Amino acid sequence: MSQFHAHASDVISALPFRLALLAAFFLALAGCGPRVDIHYIPTPEPVVEAMLEMAEIGEGDVLYDLGSGDGRIPIAAAKKFGVRAVGIEIDPQLIKVARRNAEEAGVSHLVEFRESDLFATDFSDADVVTLYLGDMLNLRLRPQLLEQLEPGARVVSHDFNMGDWAPEERRVVANRPVFKWTVPETFIPGFGGVD
């Protein structure tokens, strides 16, 4: 038997062990934390301020921030407008940070942070939803927003749009686009909202 054939048979006989080791590695990696579709990048303060202004928050409104990270948007809404705000975040470490930040800001009585997958979340009591997710996640979330939110609810997204749902307002703040939509009575893909 040639050296090549002897080496090849060693590699082949070790293959099941290597595959099992690789599978164990990926299973361990999968159990290291929640499935995160995006990684947290904080929204700059000038963008937070613009998002809240564009949302036209009024007395009694409820704001949901989907993918709330360190809680800066719900906290700012509670501080500036005195409204109830809910942050939805899948990362338990960021939930701890957000709760601590709300406590330090003196708004923990107005702000709640929930560890949850935003696609499994009921946010039907929201008057305002804020997002900084990504184009694909916004598009995946759009049907849920249109189904759960009442007509007139406002959706404000930092940096990412909603496909063929044209925003009614677009601003550039600190070189970053911010978009605003109002949930219509009826939404027809390709045509947008019909009130």
N, C-alpha and C positions, 0 to 999 in steps of 0.2 A: 504494500500500500504506500502511495506517495505521501510526502509530508503534507501536501495540500489536502488530501482526503482525510488524513488523521486529524488535522486542525479543524476542518469543516465538520467532522463528526463530533468533536468536542464542543464546538459552537452550537450545533443543533441540539446536543444533549443538555446543554446549559440553558437553552431557550425557555423551557417552561419555568425554570427558577427565575430567570430575568423578567419574564412577563408577570409572574406573581409578585415579584418585588416592585415592579413598576405600578401594577394595579394597587398594591397596598399603599404606595406613596400617594397616588391620586386620591384614594379613599380617605387617607389621613388629611390631605390638603383640603378636600371638600368639607371635612368636619371642623375646619379651623375657624369658621365664622359664617355669618349670613351670606347668602348669594347677593352680591352687589353688582348691579348693572353698570354703575358709574362710580367713580371715585370722587370723594368730596373735594370741592374747590370752593372756597368762600366767596360770596358775592361782595364786591367792594361797597363800602358804605355809601358813596354817591349813587350807586346803582340801586341799593336798597331804598334810599330816599325817593328816587325817581319811580321805582316800582310802586311804592305805597301811595305816592301822589297820583300816578296814573290809575290806580285802583279806585280812586274816589271813595275812600273809606268813610262811612258815615256812622253816626251813633247807632249802636245796636247791631252793627255788622259782625259777622264771624269770619275770620280769616283762617284758611288752611294753607300751610306751606308744605308742599310735597317734596320730600328729600330735604328736610330742614337743617341738616348738618348741625352746626353749633347753636342754632336757634336764633340767629341774628334778625331774621325777618319777622317772625312772630313776636319777639321781644320788642323790636322797634315799633311794630304796630300797636302793641299794648301800651308802651310808654307814650307814644305820640297821640294816639286816638282813644286810649282807654277801652279798646275793644277786646273781646275774647279771641284768643288765637290758639290754633292747634298746629303743632309740628308733627309731621309723619316722617319717620326715619327708621331705616332697617338696621343701622349700625348701633349696637348697644353702648359702645364707648362714646359715640357722639351724643346719644340721648343723655348720658350722665353729664357731659360737658354742657349741653343745652340747659338742663335743669339747674345746674350750678350757676350758669350765666343768668338765668331768669331770676334766681334767688338774689344774686348780687345786684341785679338791676331793679329789684323791688317789685317785680310784676308776676311772681310765681302764682299769685291768686287769680291772675287773668290768663296765664299761659299754661298749656298742657302739652307734653311731648309723649307721643305714643311710638313704641317700637313695633313697626308694622310694615308689611309690603304694601306699597302704595296702590298696587293693582288689586289688593284684597281689602281695601279700605273704603268704608262708607263715609263720604264727605258731603252728603246731600244737604246738610245744614249750613254749608258754606255760602257766604255772599261773595267772597273773594277767594281765589286760589292763586297762589304764587308758585312758580316753577323755575328751576335751573337744572334741567335734566339732560337734554340732547334732542336732536331732531327725531331720531327713531323712537325714543321713549315718549316724546310729546305726541307723535302720531299714534303710538299704541294706546296712549292714555286718552286721546281725544274722544273716542266713543263713550268712554266712562264719564268724562266731564260733561258731554252733551246729554247723557242719559240721567246723571244724578243731579246736576245743577239746575236750578229754576231759571227760566228766562229772566234776563236782567243781571244775573250773576256775572262778575268780572273775573277774567283769567289774565294774569300778567306773567310773561315769561322773560327771563334774562337770557339773551343770546340765541334762543332757538325758536323757530316758528312752528306752525301747525299745518304744514302742507298747503292744501287748497282752501283752507279756512283763512281768508285774508284778514290780517289785523286791522282794526279800525284806527289804531294809533301805533306809530313807531317812532322811537327816539334813539339817539345815540348819546350815551352818557359814559364818560371816561373811555371813549373809543369802543364801547360795547353796545350792541343793539338791545333794545327793550321793546317788547311787543305787548299790546293789549287787545283783548277781544271781549265782547259782551255776548253771553249765551243768548242765541235767538230763540224765537218761538219754534221754528223749524229749521233744520240744517239739511241742505241737499248737497252731497259731495259734488264738487266741481262748480257749484253755484254759490256756495256759502250759505249764510243765514237768510232766512225769510221771516220778517216780523209781520 
